[in-house]
């Protein structure tokens, strides 16, 4: 078994906010992240797959194909977008880094695993100090 990781980057805006809460409740729980006028991040996304090396190609998966999957199903939907408003797979969900990582994993899993590899994890870096890693359920 070998592990292979591809990094991509995207920029997106979001806010942490619950409509059923008051502005004061949102500010108490989410602080500046509940700013009604949004805020943004320069995210880094690390997608790790695992599998056996194909003896003919020497690849676990062709990195060009992995890049295309990540770009089509995730980056093109997130880059320079408002996560709360513009991203189909985030509709009705809290736009936290944790939830975003889970939903990115769910977006990628069937498309990656159609190439006879296993999606091992998604690591999403929100800031230089904050990141989350999800390994599936």
Secondary structure by P-SEA (a helix, b strand, c coil): cbbbbbbbbbccccccccccccaaaaaaaccccccccbbbbbbbbbbbbbbbccccccccccaaaaaaaaaaacccccccccccccccccccccccaaaaaaaaaaacccccccccccccbbbbbcccccccccccc
